[in-house]
Amino acid sequence: MSCVRTMASPNRAADEAKRFFIERIVAEAERQAISLSANEQKMLNWSEVEPGCVADPALAEAVAREISDDAYEAKIRRVLEAAYQRDVSSDGRAKDAYRRAYSVLKNGDYYLMVMIEEALGRRLRRWWQFSMS
């Protein structure tokens, strides 16, 4: 699923955080010559609860015809991990930028966070945020 923007989002910080991750995913996929269809890229914006969006079930169906959920999520995780490694190794401030974007999105319900959490969650959470269970 994705959403179609119906008005300007009142949550600018979340929009910027999503854009931060999406730009890195798309750029890294291009660097690695990993194909991301237009539909796959649109899915990176999906949120069931984001203000100003209306669900687009046709997009979810189109993506499902292209790739399974598991394969899509695995592809995005691999690309995101590579982007993070590239950014952190070349810029000492990159980890803080990733952490800031992560801390904004973790408070919402974003499909992208499923993949971010699995790919980078352990690296981006502060030590006191780890569960003791």
C-alpha positions, -999 to +999 in steps of 0.1 A: +000+000+000+010+036-004-007+068+002-018+096-021-011+130-006-043+150-003-029+181+014+003+193+029+014+171+057+012+187+092+041+165+102+071+181+084+097+163+106+083+129+097+082+139+060+118+150+062+129+118+080+112+096+055+128+116+026+162+112+043+159+074+043+142+071+009+168+093-008+196+070+006+178+038-004+172+050-040+207+063-044+223+032-031+201+010-053+213+030-083+249+027-072+246-011-069+225-014-101+196-029-081+163-022-098+136-005-078+104-001-098+084+031-096+059+011-075+085-002-052+098+034-046+062+046-039+058+019-013+086+035+007+062+063+015+034+041+028+018+049+061-017+039+072-020+068+096+000+097+081-022+128+082-030+140+047-028+106+030-054+083+015-047+046+011-041+034-025-048-003-025-041-005-063-005+003-056-002-025-031-017-049-056+007-037-083+037-042-061+025-077-051+024-086-087+060-075-091+076-089-059+066-107-027+065-088+005+094-108+019+115-103-011+108-066-012+115-060+024+148-081+022+159-060-009+152-027+009+170-039+041+201-049+021+202-016+002+197+004+034+224-015+053+248-008+024+238+029+023+244+032+060+278+016+059+288+038+030+276+069+047+291+062+081+325+052+067+327+084+046+312+109+070+317+110+108+284+129+113+263+104+093+254+082+122+238+111+140+218+121+110+205+085+107+197+085+144+178+117+142+157+105+113+151+072+130+140+088+162+113+108+144+099+079+124+099+054+153+071+073+170+048+068+140+034+039+120+054+039+088+059+008+066+095+020+059+102+016+097+097-022+094+127-023+071+147+004+090+142-014+123+153-048+109+183-034+090+196-007+114+176-007+146+204-021+167+228+004+153+206+034+157+190+029+191+208+045+220+221+019+245+194+028+271+167+021+245+174-016+244+149-038+261+160-059+291+136-087+283 
